[in-house]
Each structure stands twice: as structure tokens, then as C-alpha cells.
Amino acid sequence: MLVLSRQRDESIIIGDNIVITVVDIRGDKVRLGIQAPTEIPVHRQEVYEAIQRDSQTSNNGKPSSIPTPRQ
């Protein structure tokens, strides 16, 4: 894990097209602004985990069906 120190209004750039900016710091909370292309989903961890659980439930615990070529 890369650990960086940033102050308010400072940014971190990931790749060529993702920018994370420290928007505000209040007590023990940090507000981040994230600029990313719309095709890259950005979620809080708990939301991502809920999406994964829902996806597994809707697939009855089976991996998503990806068509395979017929032999």
C-alpha cells in the first residue's frame, strides 16, 4: 500500500485520467473529490461490497454467465 500525505486542495493522480483531491479536513474526517472517466466505477468500500453481495445473490452464488464458444 502506498501511503501519501496531502493537505487541503492537494491532489494525487492515478494513471493519466484519475485525480483525487483533498477537498476538506474536519477533525478525523477527510473529504475527497474524485475525477475519473465515467466508464470507471467509483464506490465507497461498503457500497462496493454490497454490490458484490447483490451480484452473487442474483446469480445464486454462481459466477456470471459468459458465453463460451461451441465446440
C-alpha positions as CSV (number, residue, x, y, z in Angstrom):
1,M,0.0,0.0,0.0
2,L,1.3,3.4,-1.0
3,V,0.8,6.0,1.8
4,L,0.9,9.6,0.9
5,S,0.5,12.8,2.9
6,R,-1.6,15.6,1.3
7,Q,-3.0,18.8,2.6
8,R,-6.3,20.5,1.6
9,D,-6.6,21.2,-2.1
10,E,-3.7,18.9,-3.0
11,S,-4.2,16.1,-5.4
12,I,-3.0,12.6,-6.2
13,I,-3.0,11.5,-9.9
14,I,-3.6,7.8,-10.8
15,G,-2.6,6.9,-14.4
16,D,-3.4,9.6,-16.9
17,N,-7.1,10.2,-16.1
18,I,-7.9,9.8,-12.4
19,V,-7.4,12.7,-9.9
20,I,-8.1,12.5,-6.2
21,T,-8.2,15.8,-4.4
22,V,-8.4,16.5,-0.7
23,V,-11.4,18.8,-0.5
24,D,-11.8,19.3,3.2
25,I,-10.4,18.1,6.5
26,R,-12.6,18.3,9.7
27,G,-11.5,16.6,12.8
28,D,-11.0,12.9,11.9
29,K,-12.9,13.1,8.6
30,V,-11.3,13.8,5.2
31,R,-13.5,14.7,2.2
32,L,-12.1,13.6,-1.1
33,G,-13.1,14.7,-4.6
34,I,-12.6,12.1,-7.4
35,Q,-12.4,12.9,-11.1
36,A,-12.5,9.7,-13.2
37,P,-13.9,8.8,-16.6
38,T,-17.5,7.7,-16.4
39,E,-16.6,4.1,-17.5
40,I,-14.6,3.7,-14.3
41,P,-16.9,2.9,-11.4
42,V,-16.0,4.7,-8.1
43,H,-17.7,3.5,-4.9
44,R,-17.1,3.6,-1.2
45,Q,-15.9,0.2,0.0
46,E,-19.1,-0.6,1.8
47,V,-21.2,0.2,-1.3
48,Y,-18.8,-1.9,-3.5
49,E,-19.1,-4.9,-1.1
50,A,-22.9,-4.6,-1.1
51,I,-22.9,-4.5,-4.9
52,Q,-20.8,-7.7,-4.9
53,R,-23.1,-9.4,-2.5
54,D,-26.2,-8.5,-4.5
55,S,-24.5,-9.7,-7.7
56,Q,-23.6,-13.0,-6.1
57,T,-27.2,-13.4,-4.7
58,S,-28.8,-12.6,-8.1
59,N,-26.5,-15.2,-9.7
60,N,-27.3,-17.8,-7.0
61,G,-23.7,-17.8,-6.0
62,K,-22.6,-18.9,-9.5
63,P,-20.1,-16.9,-11.5
64,S,-21.6,-14.7,-14.1
65,S,-22.5,-16.5,-17.3
66,I,-20.0,-15.7,-20.0
67,P,-20.9,-17.3,-23.3
68,T,-18.2,-19.8,-24.4
69,P,-17.6,-20.8,-28.0
70,R,-19.3,-24.1,-29.0
71,Q,-17.0,-27.0,-29.9
